[in-house]
Amino acid sequence: MDFSNMFGQLKDVQEKLKLAQEELVNVTAEADAGGGMVRATANAKKQVIKLEIDPLLCKEEDREMLQDLVIAAVNKAIAEADQKGQERLMKTTKGMMPNIPGMDFGNLG
């Protein structure tokens, strides 16, 4: 078994995964609720990047600020949930993955 070749391939896969993860900001999806009265756009990194609220739902002068506040709150909640999930996974898998210098197995998700 050629370990140097195997580790080289593993490093290549890790680099490709990192590049693919960086590109997730460019993958977007849009959805609406309330018959289109609220429309959200998110990227594949689980971030809300745009929110549109129908002017009939709130005062026009409050709408832009409300949209920004909802985006900020949702993204903060997602980031905190992701962090807690990562911590839980690391705690659960502690000692199961090898500690190889230069190889970060804890950040593949």
C-alpha positions in Angstrom: 0.0 0.0 0.0 1.5 3.3 -1.1 0.6 5.7 1.8 2.3 8.7 0.2 0.1 8.4 -2.9 -3.0 7.8 -0.8 -2.2 11.0 1.3 -1.5 13.0 -1.9 -4.9 11.9 -3.3 -6.6 12.8 0.1 -5.0 16.2 0.0 -6.2 16.8 -3.6 -9.8 15.8 -2.6 -9.6 18.1 0.4 -8.5 21.0 -1.8 -11.3 20.3 -4.3 -13.8 20.2 -1.4 -12.5 23.6 -0.1 -12.9 25.2 -3.6 -16.4 23.7 -4.0 -17.4 25.1 -0.6 -16.1 28.6 -1.5 -18.3 28.5 -4.6 -21.4 27.8 -2.6 -22.0 31.6 -2.2 -22.8 31.7 -5.9 -25.5 29.0 -5.7 -28.8 30.6 -4.8 -32.4 29.7 -4.3 -35.5 31.9 -4.0 -38.8 31.1 -2.2 -41.8 33.0 -1.1 -44.6 32.8 1.5 -48.0 34.4 1.9 -48.7 34.2 -1.8 -45.6 36.1 -2.6 -45.9 38.8 0.0 -42.5 37.8 1.5 -39.8 36.6 -0.8 -36.3 35.4 0.4 -33.2 34.5 -1.5 -30.5 32.4 0.1 -27.2 30.9 -1.0 -25.9 27.4 -0.5 -23.8 28.5 2.5 -27.1 28.8 4.4 -27.1 32.6 4.3 -30.1 34.8 3.5 -28.8 37.3 1.0 -32.1 39.1 0.0 -35.5 39.6 1.6 -38.4 41.4 0.1 -41.5 42.3 2.1 -44.6 43.5 0.3 -45.3 47.2 1.1 -48.9 46.2 2.2 -47.5 44.4 5.2 -45.8 47.3 6.9 -45.2 51.0 6.6 -43.0 51.9 3.6 -40.5 53.9 5.8 -40.0 50.8 8.0 -39.8 48.1 5.3 -36.1 48.4 4.3 -35.0 48.4 7.9 -37.3 45.5 8.8 -35.9 43.5 5.8 -32.3 44.2 7.0 -33.1 43.3 10.6 -34.8 40.0 9.6 -31.8 39.0 7.4 -29.3 39.8 10.2 -31.3 37.8 12.8 -31.8 34.8 10.6 -28.2 34.7 9.5 -27.0 35.0 13.1 -29.3 32.2 14.2 -28.1 30.0 11.3 -24.4 30.7 12.1 -24.9 30.0 15.8 -26.7 26.8 15.1 -24.0 25.7 12.7 -21.3 26.5 15.3 -23.1 24.5 17.9 -23.6 21.6 15.5 -19.9 21.6 14.6 -19.0 21.6 18.4 -21.4 18.7 18.9 -19.9 16.7 16.0 -16.4 17.4 17.2 -17.3 16.3 20.7 -18.9 13.2 19.4 -16.1 12.2 17.0 -13.2 13.2 19.3 -10.5 10.7 19.0 -12.1 8.9 16.0 -10.3 10.8 13.3 -6.5 10.8 12.9 -4.6 13.9 13.7 -2.5 14.3 10.6 -0.5 17.6 10.3 -1.8 19.7 7.5 -5.1 17.8 7.2 -8.1 19.4 8.7 -10.8 16.7 8.9 -13.0 18.8 11.2 -13.9 21.4 8.6 -15.3 19.3 5.8 -18.9 20.1 6.4 
